[in-house]
């Protein structure tokens, strides 16, 4: 049986009707000009061509409005190909080659391989190409050249669009299609977010519950129990055309992943955080994660839903081992805060039943799980530990209140010494070290050119020097800022004092109090404990300030 020609005429007669598909595509993402490439304009051009060529009959119009030409994952194009495979279509007509696509390799594959193999006639009106009437023209260099130019145009437009979006991101403008849960787009100012009070209150509740001791899964269960729709469902109920790939699987319920995503979103502090993901290229639309250091962050661009302190507290807790037991919704009072003083591992909480009562102990996990000799038996009763922690916290609060009163009197006297030998010494040492690094970097190039080190060694050492110099520059900047603040404000507004002072007259230990004031509790062999309080550096600053003014402080005490 003789094989059909490359572009066989249906029924063997040129006069026979061709079943033509009118393919129309528009995507501003590709840089398409709305006036000349609009759906209406393309349809008019193709219908006019059909009228002038009576051998063509319209089998259907296939439209992809808003789909990029860099790939062929388009619903209209796929439906057209289904029609070709079912023999309902044997001719494809486009306004020009760029409407078929802007991917040089893929467009060439369809024109040179797929359409000929399927006996499909291809017509590009604007390029005056017709694979049936003039098949030789399809093999000229101009066809792949035009495809290459369409591809390059798309690449250039993509690069310009990305650069434009990055500029807007760096200006703190929001460029996403949908605002994060808790916010909505400002209808009066493009690129700005305003608070959605209903959703924002849910976000505040999530942070509050988490800090108070409710686990992530427990928060999700609580939200579902209250009948609160998850972020995806809420956006849809607000009339937004929001689609999530897994939206149909959870029936508007909160998964724990949504709770965690909210707890780690810095946007709620008032900072615009964008550029977390990017597509691999203008042809490969798959998104990949961007390292956190490369995110685009602009501070204070919109009203905050929560305080920075609340957010940082939540991040600290997320880094701890704070899994709630299956039988209860909230965490234990000291979960994630108790460690062995020797091996540094988390202590295990264990309930021991006795005939007369049940007791809860904290035991060293290393001693329990590892071989003997890995650690010693550190243990303490939970109620005893909580009593000791409460007593230590009360003493620390009393100290903060006393220091606050003393510092206030020192400041009011107008005679305070606002110097800091500690900060001055640290600043001098870091500055000296940075100067030494700068000299080493200068001599490094000479060593390379003299042949003392290789090119690879030069670049490796230079990178190490640059990283060290950058860290020193950061430390120097922070020390200078601390000295400036001390000279202008003294010890007023010390975070250690202000935070501990807030908790005066406490009667019992709460999870919220532990989170606010304690960094870690270490259990020693024999039952002694060491508590590492938060704001340790700020505490040292306050102590140093009082010591620098101890003579004045003594005089003030005598006067009092």
RAKA-V118223 format. One record per backbone hydrogen bond with DSSP energy under -0.5 kcal/mol. CO is the residue of the C=O (numbers start at 1). NH is the residue of the N-H. Records with the same first field share a line. If there is no record, write none. Layout:
BEGIN
CO->NH  NH
END
This chain:
BEGIN
5->8
9->12
10->13
13->16
18->20  57
19->90  91
20->22  59  60
21->23  93
22->24  62
24->64
26->66  67
27->30  32
28->31
32->34
33->37
34->38
38->42
39->43
40->44
41->45
42->46
43->47
44->48
45->49
46->50
47->51
48->52
49->53
50->53
53->56
55->18
57->20  59
60->22
61->63
62->24
63->65
64->26  66  67
68->71
69->102  103
72->74
74->78
75->79
76->80
77->81
78->82
79->83
80->84
81->85
82->86
83->88  89
84->87
90->121
91->21
92->123
93->23
94->125
95->126
96->99  100
97->101
102->104
103->107
104->108
105->109
106->110
107->111
108->112
109->113  114
110->115
113->117
114->118
115->120
116->119
119->121
121->92
122->131
123->94  125
124->128  129
125->128
129->124
130->134
132->135
134->137  138
135->138
136->139
137->140
140->143  144
141->145
142->146
143->147
144->148
145->149
146->150
147->151
148->152
149->153
150->154
151->155
152->156
153->157
154->158
155->159
156->160
157->161
158->162
159->163
160->164
161->165
162->166
163->167
164->168
165->169
166->170
167->171
168->173
169->172
173->175
180->183
182->196
184->194
185->187
186->189
189->192
191->174
192->186
194->184
195->197
196->200
197->201
198->202
199->203
200->204
201->205
202->206
203->207
204->208
205->209
206->210
207->211
208->212
209->213  214
210->213
213->331
215->219
216->220
217->221
218->222
219->223
220->224
221->225
222->226
223->228
224->227
230->234
231->235
232->236
233->237
234->238
235->240
236->239
240->242
244->247
246->249  250
247->250  252
250->253
252->230
253->255
255->258  259
256->260
257->261
258->262
259->263
260->264
262->265
264->266
265->268
266->269  271
267->270
268->305  306
270->301  302
271->273
272->274  298
274->296
276->290
278->288
283->285
284->281
286->280
288->278
291->294
292->295
295->297
296->274
298->272
307->311
308->312
309->313
310->314
311->315
312->316
313->317
314->318
315->319
316->319
317->320
320->322
325->328
329->215
332->335
334->337
337->339  521
338->347
339->523
340->344
345->340
346->365
348->350  363
350->352  361
351->353
352->359
357->354
359->352
360->382
361->350  363
362->380
363->348
364->368
365->369
366->370
371->374
375->373
376->378
377->379
378->364
380->362
381->385
382->386
383->387
384->388
385->389
386->390
387->391
388->392
389->393
390->394
391->395
392->396
393->397
394->398
395->399
396->400
397->401
398->402
399->403
400->404
401->405
402->406
403->407
404->408
405->409
406->410
407->411
408->412
409->413
410->414  415
411->414
416->418
420->424
421->425
422->426
423->427
424->428
425->429
426->430
427->431
428->432
429->433
430->434
431->435
432->436
433->437
434->438
435->439
436->440
437->441
438->442
439->443
440->444
441->445
442->446
443->447
444->448
445->449
446->450
447->452  453
448->451
454->458
455->459
456->460
457->461
458->462
459->463
460->464
461->465
462->466
463->467
464->468
465->469
466->470
467->471
468->472
469->473
470->474
471->475
472->476
473->477
474->478
475->479
476->480
477->481
478->482
479->483
480->484
481->485
482->486
483->487
484->488
485->489  490
486->490
489->492
491->494
494->498
495->499
496->500
497->501
498->502
500->503
501->504
503->506
510->514
511->515
512->516
513->517
514->518
517->534
520->532
521->339
522->524  530
523->341
524->527
528->524
530->522  532
531->533
532->519  520
535->539
536->540
537->541
538->542
539->543
540->544
541->545
542->546
543->547
544->548
545->549
547->550
549->553
550->554
551->555
552->556
553->557
554->558
555->559
556->560
END
